[in-house]
Amino acid sequence: MSVFDEPAEEPDQIRDQLRQLFRYRALVVLGLVLGMLGGGAVSLLGGSTYTATGEVVVHAISTAPFEAGGVSVDKQISMGTERQIAQSASVAARAGKALKLATDPATLQRDLRVSNPPETQTLMFEYSADSPDRASALVNAFVQAYLKYRQDAATQRIDKTVGKLSAELKPLQEQRKVLDRRIAGGGGAAGRATDESERSNLVSEIADLQGRISSLKSLDTTPGDIVRKGDPPAFPSSPGLVVLLLAGAVVGLVLGILAAWIRSVLEPRVRSVADVQDNLRAPVLGILPRRQGGTELLEVGRTGRGNRAEAYRTIAFRLVHDQRFAGRGSLLVVSPRENAEAVSVAVNLAGAFAEIGNDILLVEADLRTPQLAQRLPLHPGHGRPVPGSWADGERLAVDAGVDGRFDLLPGREVPNPARTLSSPRFARLLNTPSGPNENVVVVTGPLLSHADGLAVAKQAAGVVVVCDLNEVRRDDLDRVWELITGAGGHILGAVLDKGSRATSLRRLTDGGPTHRKRGRGRPRAAAVAPPPRPGPPPPRLGPAPQDGTPLDSDTTSLRR
């Protein structure tokens, strides 16, 4: 069976983790709201952005085409260099001057993007501005400034080369004039032949230089063609309000979930049934619904069939049929810290046990601030005083309504409560009932406040720990387990109380506990169980057996 049960744990763990996160739903909602507000603020404060686009096909300009050596035109252009030129400060300054803007060139460059599509000689200019007309004007200004810069650079190179060639040509022409005068003046035949040969060479060099100068002056210095003009864009290029709101909602939701996860990890209190079972090493016997205002302390048998009364009956029924406790004599009900619900659970469990036919003695073992007798409906004329110590003192009859009555041994202030609760007289009260069917339910003060509860826990047959899910901490339950087991006591289980009805703000910010258990082999927590079918009466609680049977940490299933 374990092979088939194994895959089912993962969905359970995922569901439990999701419940843990969404318990702090206020953080998730807060993150979502703040994210959407941030997206709306960006949209309103940042405004819309418009992007205009212009495209230019770049032409190659060579100052010496006769030196190209058969190199193709596209190889004569470095598009990476042209892209850097288009984004340079010089071009930006020309664009700003053309539009008569006093803006710094570096500021104009910030919103300009120039790209070169692969395998092309095209430069794509993109400029973003807060209005369509401004974006269009600036992108066209940058395109014109780039072309003008490139044309001026080519013209300057040509003029510089022509100047150098002209400087070389001038002395040659002067030398030719000298030779012309010498040949015209006559002379010897040998000298005349030499002059004519030298003049012929000069004429050839002069013709070559003049041809080169003519070729340079005839070069086409057109830097490129505009194939796409930067028209004003019809729609903004920045994300709209809806997109920004959605993006903000996603970011805010992620941050909210992260904050909720951190909050759940750092939460010191128990927040689920699984937390209680893991830290107390015991099952959860039942979950009490929220207490309504004005409810009496004793609910079983007196306030009808409310949800809490039925929950108490379920817990009592479960204890009676629990093999770890059935047939044993005494039960201690205690809470980790200050929690009045431990008294309520003890009183109502006594009433529920009386309802199913047991003779119950409820012992108030709080010998520091006893007040239980003033809070219970006592049956007149049924007290039976017994001389002796507190353990042998007066027993009062509690009126449990339709369920009859049960006895109460009220607490009273004594000089040393721990010594009184550890005395042999009190031990006999717990383990040697005065009547054949009498069983004892003991309630004492908070276990972690003083050691009175430990004095009872080591003598009682079982301990029920009452936890307020809004207040109890994980380390408190660990400490309770260590103290009770160290004293030799046995924890039967825990009763979880949701407390009084929380306010809307408290429920939103703190969340309620989840009831999902995790892990195999753990008993299922029952807040309300169906009433037993008619049949043989359940076994009565009796004295603890003397065979030393250990109390396991597991419970049997609740059977009808």
Residue pairs with C-beta under 8 A, 6 or more apart in sequence:
2 520
5 520
9 518
9 519
9 520
12 516
12 518
13 518
15 516
16 272
16 274
16 514
16 516
16 518
19 272
19 514
19 516
20 264
20 271
20 272
20 514
21 28
21 257
21 260
21 261
21 264
22 28
22 260
22 511
23 260
23 264
23 271
23 510
23 511
23 512
23 513
23 514
24 259
24 260
24 263
24 264
24 509
24 510
24 511
25 260
25 508
25 511
26 508
26 509
26 511
27 256
27 259
27 260
27 263
28 253
28 256
28 257
28 259
28 260
29 256
30 256
31 252
31 253
31 254
31 255
31 256
31 257
31 259
32 249
32 252
32 253
32 256
33 252
34 252
34 255
35 248
35 249
35 250
35 251
35 252
35 253
35 255
35 256
36 245
36 248
36 249
36 252
37 248
38 248
38 251
38 252
39 244
39 245
39 246
39 247
39 248
39 249
40 241
40 244
40 245
40 248
42 244
42 248
43 239
43 240
43 241
43 244
43 245
46 238
47 130
48 130
48 236
48 238
49 128
49 129
49 130
49 236
49 237
49 238
50 128
50 129
50 130
50 131
50 132
50 134
50 135
50 232
50 233
50 235
50 236
50 237
51 126
51 127
51 128
51 135
51 233
51 237
52 126
52 127
52 129
52 132
52 135
52 136
52 138
52 139
52 140
52 230
52 231
52 232
52 233
53 124
53 125
53 126
53 139
53 228
53 230
54 124
54 125
54 139
54 140
54 142
54 143
54 226
54 228
54 229
54 230
55 122
55 123
55 124
55 125
55 226
55 227
55 228
56 122
56 123
56 125
56 143
56 146
56 147
56 224
56 225
56 226
56 227
57 121
57 122
57 224
57 225
57 227
58 77
58 79
58 82
58 121
58 122
58 123
58 150
58 223
58 224
59 73
59 220
59 222
59 223
59 224
59 225
60 73
60 74
60 76
60 77
61 150
61 154
61 219
61 220
61 221
61 222
61 223
62 68
62 76
62 219
63 154
63 157
63 158
63 161
63 216
63 219
64 161
64 216
65 215
65 219
66 212
66 215
68 76
74 121
77 121
79 116
79 121
79 123
80 116
82 116
82 123
82 150
83 114
83 115
83 116
83 123
85 91
85 146
85 149
85 150
86 114
86 123
86 125
86 142
86 146
87 109
87 112
87 114
89 105
89 106
89 109
90 149
91 142
91 145
91 146
91 149
92 105
92 106
92 108
92 109
92 112
92 142
92 145
93 105
94 145
94 148
94 149
95 108
95 138
95 141
95 142
95 144
95 145
96 102
96 103
96 105
96 108
96 141
98 141
98 144
98 145
99 137
99 138
99 141
101 108
108 138
111 127
111 128
111 129
111 138
112 125
112 126
112 127
112 138
112 142
113 125
113 126
113 127
113 128
114 123
114 124
114 125
114 126
115 123
115 124
115 126
116 122
116 123
116 124
117 124
122 227
123 146
123 224
125 139
125 142
125 143
125 146
125 230
126 139
127 135
127 138
127 139
127 142
127 230
128 135
128 237
129 135
129 138
132 232
132 233
132 234
133 232
135 230
135 232
135 233
136 230
136 231
136 232
136 233
139 230
140 229
140 230
143 226
143 230
146 223
147 223
147 224
147 226
148 223
150 223
150 224
151 221
151 222
151 223
154 219
154 221
154 223
155 221
158 216
158 217
158 219
158 221
161 216
162 213
162 216
162 217
165 209
165 212
165 213
165 216
166 213
168 209
169 206
169 209
169 210
169 213
172 202
172 205
172 206
172 209
173 206
175 202
176 199
176 202
176 203
176 206
179 195
179 198
179 199
179 202
180 199
182 195
183 192
183 195
183 196
183 199
186 192
187 195
239 247
264 271
268 473
268 474
268 475
269 470
269 471
269 472
269 473
269 474
270 276
270 279
270 467
270 469
270 472
270 473
270 474
270 477
270 513
271 469
271 511
271 513
271 514
272 513
272 514
272 515
272 516
273 284
273 287
273 496
273 513
273 514
273 515
273 516
273 517
273 525
274 516
274 517
274 518
274 519
274 522
275 474
276 284
276 467
276 472
276 477
276 494
276 496
277 283
277 284
277 494
277 517
277 519
277 522
279 474
279 477
279 478
279 481
280 465
280 477
280 480
280 481
280 491
280 494
281 481
281 491
281 553
282 465
282 481
282 491
282 492
282 493
282 494
282 553
283 493
283 494
283 522
283 523
283 525
283 553
283 554
283 555
284 493
284 494
284 495
284 496
284 517
284 523
284 525
285 315
285 318
285 319
285 464
285 492
285 493
285 494
285 495
285 525
285 526
285 555
286 311
286 314
286 315
286 318
286 495
286 496
286 525
286 526
286 527
286 529
287 311
287 495
287 496
287 497
287 498
287 515
287 525
287 526
287 527
288 308
288 311
288 312
288 341
288 345
288 495
288 496
288 497
288 498
288 527
289 307
289 308
289 311
289 498
289 527
290 498
290 499
290 500
290 501
290 502
291 308
291 497
291 499
291 500
291 501
292 306
292 501
293 500
293 501
295 303
295 306
295 308
296 302
296 303
296 377
297 343
297 344
297 347
297 375
297 376
298 347
298 348
298 351
298 376
298 377
298 398
298 400
299 306
299 308
299 309
299 312
299 344
299 348
299 351
300 309
300 312
300 313
300 348
300 351
300 352
300 355
300 400
300 403
301 309
301 351
301 354
301 355
301 400
301 401
301 402
301 403
301 404
302 377
302 399
302 400
302 401
302 402
303 309
307 528
308 348
309 348
310 528
311 527
311 528
312 345
312 348
312 349
312 351
312 352
313 352
313 355
313 531
314 526
314 527
314 528
314 529
315 345
315 349
315 352
315 495
316 349
316 352
316 353
316 355
316 356
317 352
317 356
317 529
317 532
317 538
317 558
318 526
318 529
318 555
318 558
319 325
319 326
319 331
319 349
319 464
319 492
320 326
320 353
320 356
320 538
320 539
320 541
321 538
321 556
321 558
321 559
322 492
322 555
322 556
323 556
324 462
324 490
324 492
324 551
324 552
324 555
325 331
325 461
325 462
325 492
325 541
325 551
326 539
326 541
327 539
327 541
327 542
327 545
328 461
328 462
328 541
328 542
328 543
328 544
328 545
329 430
329 431
329 433
329 439
329 440
329 461
329 541
329 542
329 543
329 544
330 430
330 431
330 439
330 440
330 441
330 442
330 459
330 460
330 461
330 462
330 544
331 349
331 439
331 440
331 441
331 442
331 460
331 461
331 462
331 463
331 464
331 492
331 541
332 442
332 443
332 444
332 453
332 456
332 457
332 460
332 462
332 463
332 464
332 489
333 342
333 345
333 346
333 349
333 441
333 442
333 443
333 463
333 464
333 466
334 342
334 443
334 444
334 445
334 446
334 447
334 453
334 456
334 457
334 463
334 464
334 465
334 466
335 341
335 342
335 446
335 447
335 465
335 466
335 467
335 468
336 446
336 447
336 448
336 465
336 467
336 472
336 473
336 476
336 477
336 479
336 480
337 446
337 448
337 449
337 471
337 472
337 476
338 446
338 449
339 446
339 466
339 467
339 468
339 471
339 472
339 497
341 466
341 468
341 497
341 499
342 443
342 446
342 466
343 372
343 375
343 443
345 443
345 464
345 466
345 495
345 497
346 362
346 441
346 442
346 443
347 362
347 372
347 376
347 398
347 443
349 441
349 464
350 360
350 362
350 398
350 406
350 441
351 398
351 400
351 403
351 406
352 403
353 360
353 406
353 439
353 441
353 541
354 360
354 400
354 403
354 404
354 405
354 406
355 400
355 403
355 404
356 537
356 538
357 537
357 538
357 540
358 437
358 439
358 540
358 541
359 406
359 407
359 435
359 437
359 438
359 439
360 406
360 407
360 438
360 439
360 440
360 441
361 395
361 406
361 407
361 408
361 409
361 433
361 438
361 439
361 440
361 441
362 372
362 398
362 406
362 407
362 408
362 409
362 440
362 441
362 443
363 408
363 409
363 429
363 440
363 441
363 442
363 443
364 370
364 372
364 373
364 408
364 409
364 410
364 411
364 443
365 411
365 421
365 442
365 443
365 444
365 445
365 452
365 456
366 372
366 411
366 443
366 444
366 445
366 452
367 390
367 411
367 412
367 413
367 414
367 417
367 420
367 421
367 452
368 413
368 417
368 445
368 450
368 452
369 413
369 445
370 410
370 411
370 412
370 413
372 408
372 410
372 411
372 443
373 396
373 408
373 410
376 398
376 408
377 398
377 399
378 396
378 397
378 398
378 399
378 408
379 396
379 397
379 398
379 399
379 405
382 396
382 397
382 405
383 394
383 395
383 396
383 397
384 394
384 395
385 393
385 394
386 392
386 393
386 394
386 395
388 425
389 420
389 423
389 425
390 411
390 412
390 414
390 420
391 409
391 420
391 423
391 425
391 426
391 428
391 429
392 425
392 429
393 409
393 412
394 409
394 410
395 407
395 408
395 409
396 407
396 408
396 409
396 410
397 405
397 406
397 407
397 408
398 405
398 406
398 407
398 408
399 405
400 406
409 429
414 420
417 450
417 452
418 450
418 451
418 452
418 455
420 426
421 444
421 452
421 455
421 456
422 455
426 459
427 459
429 440
430 440
430 442
430 456
430 459
430 460
431 459
431 543
431 544
432 543
433 439
433 440
433 543
437 540
437 542
439 540
439 541
439 542
440 460
442 456
442 460
444 452
444 453
444 456
445 452
445 453
446 453
447 453
447 454
447 457
447 465
447 480
447 483
447 484
448 476
448 479
448 480
448 483
454 483
454 484
454 487
454 489
457 463
457 483
457 484
457 487
457 488
457 489
458 487
458 488
458 489
460 489
461 490
461 544
462 490
462 491
462 492
462 551
463 484
463 489
463 490
463 491
463 492
464 491
464 492
464 493
464 494
464 495
465 477
465 480
465 491
465 493
465 494
465 495
466 494
466 495
466 497
467 477
467 494
467 495
467 496
467 497
468 497
468 499
469 496
469 497
469 498
469 499
469 512
469 513
470 498
470 499
470 502
470 510
471 499
480 491
481 491
484 490
484 491
485 491
490 550
490 551
491 553
492 551
493 523
493 555
496 513
496 525
498 512
498 513
502 510
502 512
515 525
515 527
517 524
517 525
521 554
523 554
523 555
523 557
526 558
529 558
530 560
532 538
532 560
533 560
